[in-house]
């Protein structure tokens, strides 16, 4: 049963890691509030919570990236106060971050030994030691392969092995399955089980309910920097865990067919598109792109998006999706081919022309190209409409503020004030603000949404798709680019799979075969 007891664990054995009344402040903001937690040897402990709940802050405190402002930590009963990640590693605490830190132009072995061996290096001896560990864990990894040639899943294995060769007592994995193929996700979960069976404690930060159901021994939910719930049987308590995360008693967000599929996220119920498909709103004809090194990133891609439908581009990240998004947003020139929106050739259009043509862009990197973090929420949410508020060369600030408040309410953008710096918002609220700006364009006809739910929590993910489906049902053509297959299966009308810049296959979502899609994502056919 789910427990609201946030002070102790019923497990009796001495924990590997114990946190007592941990507090952390950033200025006047309290990110961690009187947080107590125990992690035991051989368990996989899932850490859940919305964006801004304190998960990353907690992991960074444990790994020595930042220091707590109050409370105590012990490791195997001894005081534990790491001043930096090196201290944590030396004490047997390791962490795999979302963003990899590998040197691509060197071998796997070189990356594994980097910073871990001093003086003369006996490569043969260390290679054999690591090979033995790989066999013990059931890993398949070529130690002499170039990292640049590895898949995303293989690179992640390198990061995990970098941690495991130190024989850690505690391994922290931060959202490890975000960019993996379905088969790679299964393999990673098996790796977690093997690591735990060796006696290592594992903290898994995840939003994916199927992962919790598959491997979690216990789960802890954070909200507002506090522990609000614990579960000793997460597989049985999934609905309660989600309610605790989003502070809701509404089951509608949980009753979706994808909740029964592997690695599904709890999303709003998918409403089949009942609108008849009409005109082609986006036409992409023979689009190709070569980068500065002459590598083909897009290879003769041709497809259409109709009004009133969501078409999803599926595939593992790095297979041409980013280049496609940049070209459609007017930020990257094509090498050949053209694309049209509403019958108008937009191949060489600049971003300002694209906005005027009724094309909304939700970029995959909202921080780099989707907002100006130093500006206010008001200025960002109205960025495409500033000319409407200009009078005699001055902006009508009061009217801007009033209209921004209306949009914030409509799109549930939660901020203490519309005057708050945009960079102070959580990831989910930033994304909802970007959606508010793009979906309220004058004469919106087409929306490009590139990885719109990346890094977002359950509640924010649901809100994003609710807005995308509303736009679709109003006749907007939506091109969704995502590496989250379950989200695509739940919310897209059609699926196009990219592999190495080429279209490997496409299908209507209702006729989608998961195995075939997974094969296309790996560059194969069944």
C-alpha angles and dihedrals in degrees: 000000000000113000130204090198102120100176108068148011124238091222108108103200117096108271123238089225126022125184120193123192095331116189130183129183131192101195106306093339115100108214096175120032121195092317120182124181141158126207119193133206115269096014130118106220117192118211115205137181146118121279108286092025092119102257096126092042090053093048091048091052091051092047095046098247089124132010127241118243094217144002134051138274128197131190113203088342095306123110111270121197111150114195093197140356092272089061090050092050091049089054093050102262117127133177136198109206127208091249115058122231102204129140102236100198094059135068128271090250092053090052092049093052097041110121093356103083125054130195123002112010122218096200094181093053094047092044090055092048092052092044089055090052091050091052091048091052095041092243123157108208131143105224093199098049119111111254090225089065095053127101120243090258092052091049090053089053088054089054091049093048089049086062098040097053085067088060094231126199091213129031121192118200115191112204091321099175100053096109103026133115116246091255091049090052090054090050092049093052090052089051090053090052092050092048090052091047088059088061099260116137113231128204110196118192107201145144095200113106096200090059090052091048092048103048115001117118091182137359136206126198122210125196126171091353093304133102104246101172144008131197129202089187108036095171089063096040103051097122092047091048092054091047089052091050097051097028093235138130092199113118095190092090090056102046099083129124090237090065086076095050125087113272094004122163121218103256135164115279108280111241111209111238106253095176114107111245111245133163124016105250097180123035119183113188122190095325114186134169134187120192127224091275091055094252114146108236097169120031120197097310118186126177143125138226118207128211112270099023140098114226115190127207105211129190144101112295115267097044099109100287094114092050092049091051092048092050093049089048092054093246099111131041121232123240090213140342131052140241132210133200117199088347094305121119106240098168095115098025119132121232092259091053090048092054092048090051091063096258117143119204125201101183124212092236104050092178097053101038109003102064148002103245096198092057123081127268088250094054093047097046091050097038093118092048104046093116088064090061098046117108123172089342095308130103118238095233098180093053090045090053093049093049092045090054090053092052092045089055094044093050096033095242103172116210134140089236138358085236091064116116108263091231089064092066122096117254093257094052091046090054093047089051091051089050090049090054096046098040092053095057114134110263094359109195105158134028127195111200111185113192090327095174100046110138094000127133127239096270094047092047090055091049092051093053092044089058093045092052092047089054091048092050089052090058101264116141110231127199109195119194113193143149090205102098095186092055089050093049090050100046114019126089094206134017129213117187121212125202122175091341096309132105105248096182146323138212145165110269093236089059095041119137111205094207092051092048090049089051092050089051088056093048096256139108129217 
